[in-house]
Amino acid sequence: MRRIRDNRENESIDNAYKAYDNYSDQKHSRDYVQAYDADLQHNLEGIVQQIKDESWIPKGYTRKVIYERKRRVLAKAPIEDHVLESASILPYEKAIYDYSTWRAPAVKPNMGTHGLFRFLRNELYANTQEEMAYYVPIDAHHYFPLMDHSILKAELSRLMKPGKLLTFCYKVVDSYVQGVPLGIKVAQLFGQVYLARFDRLAMRFFDIGEDPEKLAYWTQRYVTDRICTASQSDYKELCQGPGYLSRKFQNYVEEGVTHYFRFVDNIIFIHADKTALHIILELAIMHLSRDWHVTVNKDYNVRPVWTGIRLCGNVFFHEKVETNKRNKQELAKRVTRLRKKGYSEEQIRIKLASRFGYVKHANSIHLFKTLGMEKSLGKIIKNRRVRPPFPGMTGSQKVKFSSIVNLSENGGGVKLKFYLWTTRSWTQRSTKTLSWCRSKTQKVASRW
C-alpha cells in the first residue's frame, strides 16, 4: 500500500465546518459547545490557520476516572483540540481505515461491533465444527496506556509520508507522558494502526514458511507435541507416521491463519487443529511482546468452539448466537422496573430501544417472549380480538389477576386463571370490587 501524502486537503474552511459538525453532533446542549458556537466562524478560521502554519500545540488534558465494569482513566481535551484534531485527520480517515485489515473492523464507519458480529457469525455458519474446532482469545493488558511511543511513531511513518499530517500525529503522541490519551478520536485510529502490521503477519502464520530453519523447528515441535498430547481418537492419524504429520503442519503454514479477528485489543484465533493453535498462540505472544511491547493477560487458554465464543456481549456458536448473561439480566431488570412504574409495552420499548436493538442481533426471540416484549403479528391480532367488558377500553388494559391480588397471603402456590379488566382510575374507585376479589381468592385457595 502506498503511504498517505499530505496534499493540504485539511486546510479549507469547509473541512473545518464538516469536522466540527461531526464532533458536535448531539452535543449542542453542553455549555462549552454553546460557548464555542457563539463565535464559530472566527474559531474555525483560527483552526485552519493553525493547520496551515503548524503552530498548534496541545493544551493538555484533564484526568477523569470512570468505572464501567473496571476502572478506566480518560484524558479530557479542550474543545479547540478536539475540533482541530478532527479537522486535521478527516480527509485521510478512509486511507487510514483501509490500511488495517477488514478482520479488524473497530471504529470503521458502518462496521465496528456490528461488523465483527457479522464476520464471526457468518464464518461460523459457513464452516463445519471440524474446520473451526478450537479457538483462543488474547487480551492486551492496558493496551492504550502502555503503547510504546517509538513503535507507534514507526508504524505511523510506514503509513504516512513526511509532512504536516505526520508532524501533527507526532505532536499528539508526544502530548501524553506514556501511551495514548484515551478519550480523543485520534487515539482510536492509533489503536488500529499500532497492530495493523501484526494482523497481516498473524494471517500469514508469522512467515515461518519463508525461513527453512524456522519451518523445520516448528514442524518438529508440532510432530512432538501432537504425539505427546494425542488421545485415543488420534490413533489412526498417528499410525500414518511423522512424515504425514509434518506435511499436514506445512499445509497449515501455507494456508495461513484464515480465521483471525481483532477488535482493538482483543484478538481471536480459530483453527481446526488444537496443537497447531497452541503453536500459533506461542508465536503471537512472542511477537506481541518482542516487536510491539504488548503485555498479554494471562487468562488465555485454548477452548473448544462448541462451548461458545464470548465476544462483544454475545456468545457465538456454529448454529446460533446468544446474548450473554449480563445483558439478559440487565435488560430484564430495566423492563421490570419500568413495568412497575406503569409504563406501557410500547413506552418501555421506546425507552430501552438501544438495549433491545443490541440484543435483537442475536437469536433472542425466546428472550423477548419471556419478557413479554415480543412484537409479533399473532400478539397484535390477539389483542384486537379481545372483547372488553366496558366501552372505551382496549386489549392492552387486560392484566393478570395475580398482579393485582397478592397471592402470598393465600398460600402462595395457587395458580389462578382469572383476568381483570382495569384502568388506574377504575381500580381506585372500585374498592368494593377489589375486596370481593380478595375474598374470592381466599376461598379458592382454601379449597386447594
N, C-alpha and C positions, 0 to 999 in steps of 0.2 A: 504494500500500500504506500502511495506517495504521502510525504509529510505535508501537513497543513501549512499553507503560505498565508501570511497576513497581508491582505490586499486592501486594508483600510475600509472594509465594509461596515465596521462598527463606529465610524466617525461621522455619522449623519444624525440629524435631529429626529428623523423618522424612526431610526433604530432605537434611539433613546426612549421615545414615546412607547414603542412596542414593548421594550424591556420593562418599562415602568408599569404598563398595563398588565403584563404577566405577573409582576411582583405584587401589585396592589389588588389583584383580584380577590374579592370577598374580604378585604381589609380596610375598606373606606370608613368604617365606623370607629377605627382606632384614632386616638388623638394625634399621635405623631405622623400618621399618614395624612390626616386633615391639615396639619400644620405644613406639611410638605406640599400639599395641593394648593395652598394659598398663593404660592409663588412658583408654580410648576414650570412655567416656561423658562424663567431665569435659572432655576435649579438644574434643569436638563441641559441648558446651554453650558452651564459650568461643568457638567459631567462630560459633555462632548469635548470641551476644551482640555480637560484633564487627560482624556484618552489620546488626544492629538499630541500634546506636548509631553506625555508620560510623567506628569507631575504628581500623579496620585500616590498617596502614601496611606496605608491602612490606619484607621484611627483607634484601633484597639478593640477589645471585646469585653463584654460584661459576663461574668460567670453565673450560670444558672444550673441548679441541680433539680432533676425531675426523677420521679420514681414510677416507672411503668414496668412492673414485674421485677425490675432490677434498677439499680442506681445508674443514672446517666448524667454526665456533665456536658452541658451545652455552652456554646460561646455565642452570645448575642452581639451582633454587629450593628452600628448605626444605620439608619435607613439610607443615607447617602452611599455608604459602602455597598449595601445590598443592590441598589439600583445600578451603580457603576459596574459592579461585577456581572450583573445580569446583562447589561448593555455590551460589555466587552466580549462576552463569550457567546452571545446569542447567534450571530451569523455563522458560527463554527460548531454549533451544537450537533448538527446532523453528522458532520465528519467525525466528531469525537464518538458519537454513538456507534457509527459504522466501524470504528476501529476495534471495538470489543465484539466478540462473537455473539451470535443470536442465542447461544446457550447461556448467556449471562444477561437476562433481559431487564435487570433492575434499572429504575429511573428512566428508562426509554419511553418515549411517547407511545401511547396505546398498547403498552406491554406491561412492564412492572410485574406485580404479583399475579395478575390475571394471565400474563404471558407465560410465566413459569408454570402456572397451573395447567394451562392448555398443553404446553410442550410435554410435561411429565405425564399427564393423563393420557395423551394420545400415544406416547411411546409405550406405556404400559398396556394400553388396549391393543396396540398393533403387534406386540411381541408376546410370545408364549412365556410361561413361567420358567422353562428350561433356558431360554435365551436371556432372561433377566431374573436370575435366581437369587442373587445376593447384592447387597448394597452396603456402603459405608459412608456415614456423614462426617464431615470435618467442619469444625467451627473455629475461626480465628479468635484468639484471645485479645480483646481490646484492639480491634482492627484499626480504627481511626486514630485513637490516641497514641498508638505505638508505631505509626508509619515512619519509616526512615526517610528523612528529607533528601539525602543524597540519592537514594534509589528512586524516589518519586521524581526528582528533577531529571534523572537519567531516562526514566520512562517518558516523561513529557518531551524531552529533547528528541526522542525517537519518533514522537508523534508530530511535533511542530518544528518548523524551520526557525532559525534565529530571527527575531523581530519583536515588535511591540507585544504581540499576543504571548509569546514565550516569556518575555520580561514581566508582563502582568501576572502570569501564573507563578513565576518565581517570587514575586512580591507577596502573593497570598500565602505561599508555602512558608516564607520566612517571617510572616506576621505572627506566627504561633511558635511558642517555645519548643514544643515537642508534638509530633504528629500533625494532624489536620484539624482545624476548628470545626467540630460537629455542630451544625446549625445553619450553615450557609449553603447556597446552591452549588457553588464550585466544589465543595467538599464531596458531594455525591458523584460528580464527574471524576474527581481524583480517585475515589474508591473503585470506579470502573476501570480507569486507566492503569492503576497500580498493578493489578493482577491480570490484565488483558493478555500479556505475553505468556503468562503461566497457563491460561486457558488453552491456548493452542499447543503449548508444549505437552500438557497433560493428554490432550486428544491424540497426539502423535506418539503416545506411550513413552514420553520423555526421551525420544530419539535414541533409545538404546540400540535400535536396529542399525544405526549408522556407524556404530563403533563395534568391530568384531570382538574385542576383548570384553566390553560390557555385555554384549549379547551372549557370549559364551558363559560368563559368570552367572548372569541371571537365569539362563537356561538350566545350568547345573543346580542353581538354587531351587528352581521350580520343580525339577525332577525329584530332588531330595526331599523337599517339603511335601510333595504330593504322595510320595511313598510313605513318609513318616506319619502323615495325618490321614491316611486312607482308611475308609470304612469298608464294611462288607459289600456295599453296593458298588464300590470301585474295583472289585476283584477282576472282572472281565477286562476292564481297561488297562489295569496294571499288567495283566498277562501278555499284553502286546509289546512290552519291553520299553526300556528307556528311550530308544530311538523314536518310537511313536509319541511319547510324551514331549520329547524335545521338539519334534515337528509341530506338535499342537501348540506349544508355547510360542514358537516362532511365527505361527499363523496369527496368534493373538497380537503379537508385536506389529506385524504387517497391517492388520486391520485397524489397529489403534483402539482407543477407548471411545467407542461410538455412543455410549450412554453416559454423558457427563453433563452436569448442570452446576451453575454457581449463581447465588443470589447475594451479591455484595461480599459478605464474609462467610457465607455458608456454602460449602462445596459438597457435592454428592457424586460418588462413583457407583455405577451399577454394572455388574458383569455376570456372566454365566458360570465362571469358574471361581470357586472360593479361594483356592491357592493363588491364582493369578491376581485376585483382588487384594490379597494381603501384600503381594509384591508392589502393586500399584499404590497402596497406602503407604508403604515404606518409602517409595520413591517420591511421592507427593510431599510427605513431611520433610524429607531430606532437602528437596529443592526449595520449599517454602522457608525453612529455617536458614538455609545457607545463602540463597540468592536474593530473597526478599525480606529476610529478618522477621518473618511472621511466626508467632508462637501459637501452636495449635492446642486447644483444650484437650484434656486427657480423657474425655468421656466418649471417645470414638471406639467403635468395635464393628466387626463385620456381622451383619444380621441378614436373615432370610427376608426376601421381599414379601412373602405371604403374611408376615406379621404386620405389614403396613409401613409405608414411608411417611414419617411425620415431618411436614414442612409447611411453613406459612399458614398455620392454623388449620391444616387439613391432614387427613390420613389417606394415602393413596394405596389402592390395591389394583390387581390386574383386572378386576371385574367391576369395581365401583370406587367412589371417592366419598369419604365421610368427613364431616367437620369434627374437630377434636372436642374432647370432653369439656374443656374450659369454655369454649364458645357456646356449646349447648347449654351449660348451666347458667352462663351469664345471660343468654337470650331468654331462657325460661324464667329467671328471676325478674328481669325487666318486664316481661309480658305479664307476669302475675302481679307485680307491683302496680302497673298501670291499670290492670283489670280491677283491682281492689279500689282504685281511686274513682272508678266509674266510667272510664273511657270505653268507647265502643270498639268493635273489632277494626273498623276502618281507621279510626283515630290512632289506635295502637300501631297499625301497620304503617301509618304516615310518620309517627314519631320514631319508630325503630326501622325506618326504611334502609339505612345504611347497613345495619346488622342483618336484616332479612336479605338484602341484596348480596351480602358477602356469603352467607350460609347457603343461599339458593344455588350457587355454582356447584355445590356438592350434591350428592343424592340425598336430599333432605325432605322428600315428600312425607315420609312417616313421621319425621320430627314435627313438621307443620301440623299434621293431623293430631298428633299427641297434644300439641299446644292449643289446638282448636283454632289455628290461624291459617288453614288452607283456604285458597281462593279457587274452588273448583266449580264446574258447571252444575254438578249434582247438588252441591250445597246451596247454590243460588236458586235452583228450581225448587228444592225442598222448602226454603224459606218463603218462596212465592205461593206455594200450595197451602201453606198453613192458614187455617181459618181462625182469626182472632175472635174471642167471645164478646168484645166490645168494639164499637165503631171507632175509627181513628187510631187503632193500634196496629203495629207492624210485627212481622215474624221475628225480627231481631230482639223484641222485648220478651220473648219466651225464655225463661231461665229455669234451671233445675230447682225443685222444691228443697233439696238438701242444702242449696246455697243460701236459703233464707232461714230455715229452721236448723238449729244446732243439733245434730244427731248424737253428739257425745253425751248429752243429757238423757238420751233414750236408749242406752245400751251400746251405742257405737257401731255395732256390726250389722245393723238393719239396712238393706238396700231398698229404697223406695223409688218407684217409677212414677211418682206424681210430678206434674209440672204446674207452675203457677204463672199466670199472665199478670204482669205487674209493670207499673211505672213508679218512679220515685214518689210523685205526688199522690198517686192512688194508694201506695203502701202506707204512707204516713197517715192518710185519712182512715184507712180500714184497720183500725186496731182490733175490732171485734173479729174480723176475718182471720187475722194472724193468731189470735188467741184460740180460735176454733181449730186452726191448722195444727197448732202445737198439741192441743188435747187429742186430736185425731191421730197424730203421730205417736203419742204415748200409748194409745190404745192398740195400735198396730204393733208397736214394739213389745208390749206386754204379751200379745198373742204369740209372737215369735219366741 
